[in-house]
Amino acid sequence: MLLNCDMGESFGSWRMGLDAEVMPYIDCANIACGYHAGDPGTMRRTVALALEHGVSIGAHPAYPDLVGFGRRSMACSPEEIRDLLHYQIGALGGICKVQGGRVAYVKPHGALYNDMMADPLVLRTVLEAVAAYSGDLPLVLMATADNRPAQALGDELGVPLWFEAFADRAYTSSGHLVSRRLPGAVHHDPARVVQQAVSLARGDTLVADDGSPLCLEATTLCVHGDNDSSVAAVRQIRQALDALGAR
């Protein structure tokens, strides 16, 4: 079970996240590419930090929405989605290249990620864009109660898929995330976050928001490190997964 975390989301003099504190405990860094957050200097420093700790680098592309932090859906055509993905992956790829690294996977951010999971046309467009950029670049997408439709599409287009679960979020019975607008959507108790991470790594059944059992088959676990308590939770998750031999 690989731990991934969103990184490099500062912009200019505005700072977000505790990247240096979190990086030693994760396997994969999803680095913002300038459309929802990040800038060339932030990208360069975050890539250097990832390489220093032997962490895989992922492109974290988004809709062009700095004001809304990429969390607002945009009416982009398939061609526009392909263009914005290639632009952002390529920008991060160039910064990686001059430091001796490379982009190892792609994980869309925010509204683009949600739209990809809700709309088969958007998912196909994202997969086509990733396939066109590189024939072996994996795409990170949400693990749900049934991964088979997405897996079939990935197989059709020749794109490896990494299915992702969340340690700090509540789930619906279909395996989708409970809306942040609803109470209880985000787990704040570090012990509960760590326990859910361990359950996901073991393949144990979770309890959905309606009380029904939910089993998620996930390749990678998303963790967050934007405050001191979340950094402590990431550290505990790392320790717990190492004890399970799940690294």
TARAFEN-V147944 format. One record per backbone hydrogen bond with DSSP energy under -0.5 kcal/mol. NH is the residue of the N-H (numbers start at 0). CO is the residue of the C=O. Records with the same first field share a line. If there is no record, write none. Layout:
NH: CO ; CO
//
This chain:
1: 218
3: 1 ; 220
4: 27
5: 222
6: 29
10: 13
13: 10
17: 224
21: 17
22: 18
23: 19
24: 21
25: 22
26: 2
27: 2
28: 55
29: 4 ; 27
30: 28 ; 57
31: 6 ; 29
32: 59
33: 36
37: 9
42: 38
43: 39
44: 40
45: 41
46: 42
47: 43
48: 44
49: 45
50: 46
51: 47
52: 48
53: 50
54: 49
55: 26
56: 101
57: 28 ; 55
58: 104
59: 30
64: 34 ; 62
68: 65
69: 64
70: 67
75: 73
80: 76
81: 77
82: 78
83: 79
84: 80
85: 81
86: 82
87: 83
88: 84
89: 85
90: 86
91: 87
92: 88
93: 89
94: 90
95: 91
96: 92
97: 93
98: 94 ; 95
99: 96
100: 95
103: 56 ; 101
104: 56
105: 137
106: 58
108: 60
110: 69
111: 108
112: 108
113: 109
114: 110
115: 111
116: 112
117: 113
118: 114
119: 117
122: 118
123: 119
124: 120
125: 121
126: 122
127: 123
128: 124
129: 125
130: 126
131: 127
132: 128
133: 129
136: 133
137: 103 ; 135
138: 159
139: 105
140: 161
142: 163
144: 173
150: 146
151: 147
152: 148
153: 149
154: 150
155: 151
156: 152
157: 153
158: 153
159: 157
161: 138
162: 160
163: 140
164: 219
166: 221
168: 165
169: 184
171: 175
174: 171
177: 169
181: 178
184: 181
186: 167
189: 187
191: 188
192: 188
193: 189
194: 190
195: 191
196: 192
197: 193
198: 194
199: 195
200: 196
201: 197
202: 198
203: 198
205: 213
207: 205 ; 211
208: 170
210: 207
213: 205
215: 213
216: 143
217: 215
218: 162
219: 162
220: 1
221: 164
222: 3
230: 226
231: 227
232: 228
233: 229
234: 230
235: 231
236: 232
237: 233
238: 234
239: 235
240: 236
241: 237
242: 238
243: 239
244: 240 ; 241
245: 240
//
